[in-house]
């Protein structure tokens, strides 16, 4: 199982969790400290497949995808990238 990097690549408005562009977490077998629970809930369905070698056909790079948090007023966009083993 590979680890993934989650990085904030865009943030508009005011994120209640305080996430800012450039924030980064490495995710393996445990949930990361400091990542908003609601954002993590949106990210998890994409994190798990990447950890086990899957890719998303709509992405140009097979080892990454982008996902937004569920706050439509203050969206935070995350890049999820599989790390080399």
Rosetta constraint file for C-alpha pairs under 8 A:
AtomPair CA 1 CA 51 HARMONIC 5.50 0.50
AtomPair CA 1 CA 52 HARMONIC 5.50 0.50
AtomPair CA 1 CA 53 HARMONIC 7.96 0.50
AtomPair CA 2 CA 28 HARMONIC 7.13 0.50
AtomPair CA 2 CA 50 HARMONIC 7.75 0.50
AtomPair CA 2 CA 51 HARMONIC 4.72 0.50
AtomPair CA 2 CA 52 HARMONIC 6.58 0.50
AtomPair CA 2 CA 53 HARMONIC 7.74 0.50
AtomPair CA 2 CA 82 HARMONIC 6.63 0.50
AtomPair CA 2 CA 83 HARMONIC 6.42 0.50
AtomPair CA 2 CA 84 HARMONIC 7.11 0.50
AtomPair CA 2 CA 85 HARMONIC 5.90 0.50
AtomPair CA 3 CA 26 HARMONIC 6.83 0.50
AtomPair CA 3 CA 27 HARMONIC 5.60 0.50
AtomPair CA 3 CA 28 HARMONIC 4.67 0.50
AtomPair CA 3 CA 51 HARMONIC 5.96 0.50
AtomPair CA 3 CA 82 HARMONIC 6.16 0.50
AtomPair CA 3 CA 83 HARMONIC 5.60 0.50
AtomPair CA 3 CA 84 HARMONIC 7.90 0.50
AtomPair CA 3 CA 85 HARMONIC 7.64 0.50
AtomPair CA 4 CA 26 HARMONIC 5.79 0.50
AtomPair CA 4 CA 27 HARMONIC 5.29 0.50
AtomPair CA 4 CA 28 HARMONIC 6.71 0.50
AtomPair CA 4 CA 47 HARMONIC 7.02 0.50
AtomPair CA 4 CA 50 HARMONIC 7.41 0.50
AtomPair CA 4 CA 51 HARMONIC 6.52 0.50
AtomPair CA 4 CA 80 HARMONIC 6.56 0.50
AtomPair CA 4 CA 81 HARMONIC 5.36 0.50
AtomPair CA 4 CA 82 HARMONIC 4.37 0.50
AtomPair CA 4 CA 83 HARMONIC 5.28 0.50
AtomPair CA 5 CA 24 HARMONIC 6.93 0.50
AtomPair CA 5 CA 25 HARMONIC 5.80 0.50
AtomPair CA 5 CA 26 HARMONIC 4.60 0.50
AtomPair CA 5 CA 27 HARMONIC 6.26 0.50
AtomPair CA 5 CA 79 HARMONIC 7.85 0.50
AtomPair CA 5 CA 80 HARMONIC 5.70 0.50
AtomPair CA 5 CA 81 HARMONIC 5.16 0.50
AtomPair CA 5 CA 82 HARMONIC 6.44 0.50
AtomPair CA 5 CA 83 HARMONIC 6.64 0.50
AtomPair CA 6 CA 24 HARMONIC 5.56 0.50
AtomPair CA 6 CA 25 HARMONIC 5.22 0.50
AtomPair CA 6 CA 26 HARMONIC 6.34 0.50
AtomPair CA 6 CA 27 HARMONIC 7.45 0.50
AtomPair CA 6 CA 78 HARMONIC 6.33 0.50
AtomPair CA 6 CA 79 HARMONIC 5.67 0.50
AtomPair CA 6 CA 80 HARMONIC 4.63 0.50
AtomPair CA 6 CA 81 HARMONIC 6.57 0.50
AtomPair CA 7 CA 21 HARMONIC 7.73 0.50
AtomPair CA 7 CA 22 HARMONIC 6.20 0.50
AtomPair CA 7 CA 23 HARMONIC 5.63 0.50
AtomPair CA 7 CA 24 HARMONIC 4.32 0.50
AtomPair CA 7 CA 25 HARMONIC 6.55 0.50
AtomPair CA 7 CA 78 HARMONIC 5.36 0.50
AtomPair CA 7 CA 79 HARMONIC 5.23 0.50
AtomPair CA 7 CA 80 HARMONIC 6.66 0.50
AtomPair CA 8 CA 19 HARMONIC 7.38 0.50
AtomPair CA 8 CA 20 HARMONIC 6.45 0.50
AtomPair CA 8 CA 21 HARMONIC 4.83 0.50
AtomPair CA 8 CA 22 HARMONIC 5.36 0.50
AtomPair CA 8 CA 23 HARMONIC 5.40 0.50
AtomPair CA 8 CA 24 HARMONIC 6.58 0.50
AtomPair CA 8 CA 76 HARMONIC 6.88 0.50
AtomPair CA 8 CA 77 HARMONIC 5.87 0.50
AtomPair CA 8 CA 78 HARMONIC 4.49 0.50
AtomPair CA 8 CA 79 HARMONIC 6.38 0.50
AtomPair CA 9 CA 21 HARMONIC 5.21 0.50
AtomPair CA 9 CA 22 HARMONIC 6.38 0.50
AtomPair CA 9 CA 76 HARMONIC 7.79 0.50
AtomPair CA 9 CA 77 HARMONIC 5.76 0.50
AtomPair CA 9 CA 78 HARMONIC 5.60 0.50
AtomPair CA 9 CA 79 HARMONIC 6.38 0.50
AtomPair CA 10 CA 20 HARMONIC 7.67 0.50
AtomPair CA 10 CA 21 HARMONIC 5.60 0.50
AtomPair CA 10 CA 75 HARMONIC 7.96 0.50
AtomPair CA 10 CA 76 HARMONIC 5.72 0.50
AtomPair CA 10 CA 77 HARMONIC 4.99 0.50
AtomPair CA 10 CA 78 HARMONIC 7.13 0.50
AtomPair CA 11 CA 15 HARMONIC 7.48 0.50
AtomPair CA 11 CA 19 HARMONIC 7.69 0.50
AtomPair CA 11 CA 20 HARMONIC 6.33 0.50
AtomPair CA 11 CA 21 HARMONIC 6.28 0.50
AtomPair CA 11 CA 74 HARMONIC 7.14 0.50
AtomPair CA 11 CA 75 HARMONIC 5.87 0.50
AtomPair CA 11 CA 76 HARMONIC 4.36 0.50
AtomPair CA 11 CA 77 HARMONIC 6.29 0.50
AtomPair CA 12 CA 74 HARMONIC 5.27 0.50
AtomPair CA 12 CA 75 HARMONIC 5.65 0.50
AtomPair CA 12 CA 76 HARMONIC 6.59 0.50
AtomPair CA 13 CA 73 HARMONIC 7.05 0.50
AtomPair CA 13 CA 74 HARMONIC 4.59 0.50
AtomPair CA 13 CA 75 HARMONIC 7.23 0.50
AtomPair CA 14 CA 18 HARMONIC 7.59 0.50
AtomPair CA 14 CA 74 HARMONIC 5.72 0.50
AtomPair CA 15 CA 19 HARMONIC 6.01 0.50
AtomPair CA 15 CA 20 HARMONIC 7.92 0.50
AtomPair CA 15 CA 74 HARMONIC 5.96 0.50
AtomPair CA 15 CA 75 HARMONIC 7.52 0.50
AtomPair CA 15 CA 76 HARMONIC 7.29 0.50
AtomPair CA 17 CA 35 HARMONIC 7.82 0.50
AtomPair CA 17 CA 36 HARMONIC 5.93 0.50
AtomPair CA 19 CA 23 HARMONIC 6.59 0.50
AtomPair CA 19 CA 76 HARMONIC 7.58 0.50
AtomPair CA 25 CA 32 HARMONIC 6.50 0.50
AtomPair CA 25 CA 35 HARMONIC 7.86 0.50
AtomPair CA 26 CA 32 HARMONIC 7.13 0.50
AtomPair CA 27 CA 31 HARMONIC 6.58 0.50
AtomPair CA 27 CA 32 HARMONIC 6.18 0.50
AtomPair CA 35 CA 39 HARMONIC 7.22 0.50
AtomPair CA 35 CA 40 HARMONIC 6.63 0.50
AtomPair CA 36 CA 40 HARMONIC 6.11 0.50
AtomPair CA 37 CA 41 HARMONIC 6.17 0.50
AtomPair CA 38 CA 42 HARMONIC 6.59 0.50
AtomPair CA 38 CA 69 HARMONIC 7.10 0.50
AtomPair CA 38 CA 70 HARMONIC 7.04 0.50
AtomPair CA 39 CA 43 HARMONIC 6.22 0.50
AtomPair CA 39 CA 68 HARMONIC 7.67 0.50
AtomPair CA 39 CA 69 HARMONIC 4.71 0.50
AtomPair CA 39 CA 70 HARMONIC 6.65 0.50
AtomPair CA 40 CA 44 HARMONIC 5.93 0.50
AtomPair CA 41 CA 45 HARMONIC 7.75 0.50
AtomPair CA 42 CA 67 HARMONIC 7.45 0.50
AtomPair CA 42 CA 68 HARMONIC 7.44 0.50
AtomPair CA 42 CA 69 HARMONIC 6.10 0.50
AtomPair CA 42 CA 70 HARMONIC 6.88 0.50
AtomPair CA 43 CA 47 HARMONIC 6.06 0.50
AtomPair CA 43 CA 67 HARMONIC 6.52 0.50
AtomPair CA 43 CA 69 HARMONIC 7.74 0.50
AtomPair CA 44 CA 48 HARMONIC 6.10 0.50
AtomPair CA 45 CA 49 HARMONIC 7.21 0.50
AtomPair CA 46 CA 50 HARMONIC 6.57 0.50
AtomPair CA 46 CA 65 HARMONIC 7.67 0.50
AtomPair CA 46 CA 80 HARMONIC 7.78 0.50
AtomPair CA 47 CA 51 HARMONIC 6.20 0.50
AtomPair CA 47 CA 80 HARMONIC 6.88 0.50
AtomPair CA 48 CA 52 HARMONIC 6.59 0.50
AtomPair CA 49 CA 53 HARMONIC 6.41 0.50
AtomPair CA 49 CA 54 HARMONIC 5.04 0.50
AtomPair CA 49 CA 55 HARMONIC 7.20 0.50
AtomPair CA 50 CA 54 HARMONIC 5.07 0.50
AtomPair CA 50 CA 55 HARMONIC 6.24 0.50
AtomPair CA 50 CA 63 HARMONIC 6.77 0.50
AtomPair CA 50 CA 64 HARMONIC 7.49 0.50
AtomPair CA 50 CA 81 HARMONIC 7.60 0.50
AtomPair CA 50 CA 82 HARMONIC 5.87 0.50
AtomPair CA 51 CA 82 HARMONIC 6.46 0.50
AtomPair CA 54 CA 63 HARMONIC 7.95 0.50
AtomPair CA 55 CA 62 HARMONIC 5.05 0.50
AtomPair CA 55 CA 63 HARMONIC 6.10 0.50
AtomPair CA 55 CA 64 HARMONIC 7.37 0.50
AtomPair CA 56 CA 62 HARMONIC 6.53 0.50
AtomPair CA 56 CA 64 HARMONIC 7.88 0.50
AtomPair CA 56 CA 65 HARMONIC 7.16 0.50
AtomPair CA 57 CA 62 HARMONIC 7.57 0.50
AtomPair CA 59 CA 64 HARMONIC 7.25 0.50
AtomPair CA 59 CA 65 HARMONIC 6.29 0.50
AtomPair CA 61 CA 65 HARMONIC 7.82 0.50
AtomPair CA 63 CA 81 HARMONIC 5.73 0.50
AtomPair CA 63 CA 82 HARMONIC 5.22 0.50
AtomPair CA 64 CA 79 HARMONIC 7.01 0.50
AtomPair CA 64 CA 80 HARMONIC 5.41 0.50
AtomPair CA 64 CA 81 HARMONIC 4.21 0.50
AtomPair CA 64 CA 82 HARMONIC 6.20 0.50
AtomPair CA 65 CA 79 HARMONIC 5.88 0.50
AtomPair CA 65 CA 80 HARMONIC 5.36 0.50
AtomPair CA 65 CA 81 HARMONIC 6.67 0.50
AtomPair CA 66 CA 77 HARMONIC 6.82 0.50
AtomPair CA 66 CA 78 HARMONIC 5.52 0.50
AtomPair CA 66 CA 79 HARMONIC 4.45 0.50
AtomPair CA 66 CA 80 HARMONIC 5.99 0.50
AtomPair CA 67 CA 77 HARMONIC 5.70 0.50
AtomPair CA 67 CA 78 HARMONIC 5.31 0.50
AtomPair CA 67 CA 79 HARMONIC 6.58 0.50
AtomPair CA 67 CA 80 HARMONIC 7.63 0.50
AtomPair CA 68 CA 75 HARMONIC 6.38 0.50
AtomPair CA 68 CA 76 HARMONIC 5.60 0.50
AtomPair CA 68 CA 77 HARMONIC 4.21 0.50
AtomPair CA 68 CA 78 HARMONIC 6.01 0.50
AtomPair CA 69 CA 75 HARMONIC 5.94 0.50
AtomPair CA 69 CA 76 HARMONIC 5.47 0.50
AtomPair CA 69 CA 77 HARMONIC 6.40 0.50
AtomPair CA 69 CA 78 HARMONIC 7.78 0.50
AtomPair CA 70 CA 75 HARMONIC 7.11 0.50
AtomPair CA 71 CA 75 HARMONIC 5.33 0.50
AtomPair CA 71 CA 76 HARMONIC 7.76 0.50
